[in-house]
Amino acid sequence: MKIKINTTKKFELINITSEINDLIDIDEGIVNIFTKHSTSAIVVNENESGLIKDFERLLKDLILEDNGYNHDKIDNNAASHLRSFLLSASETIPIKNSKLDLGTWQSVFFVELDGPRNNRTIEITTISK
């Protein structure tokens, strides 16, 4: 199963929780959510606008743009790649009653680190209990 995403900003968090729930075809088990791009990530956290802004600021403060990175000589997006090293390309989450078994405030996000991009692909794999 796949989710395709078009992004509109250099940095963007897109809540994909409902799209994943719509694809779940088992009652109980686990789901793995995997982004097939080295300048993106999958994270689980709270969907609160201030926190999302703080997350973007943290990544930008930790890894500066145009900092003389070697990879910038190839395609000028080293900061995006380096930020993705700090995150994860996938998350594995329990499924109960055919839905993600998330905590009260948790959502699943696709993190765009090098947008805007078209046809970002997220693979969804379920394993039944």
Secondary structure, DSSP 8 states (H G I E B T S, - for coil): -EEEE---SSSEEEE-HHHHHHH---SEEEEEEEE--TTEEEEEEE--HHHHHHHHHHHHHHS-SSS--TTHHHHS-HHHHHHHHHS-SEEEEEEETTEE---TTEEEEEEESS-S-S-EEEEEEEEE-
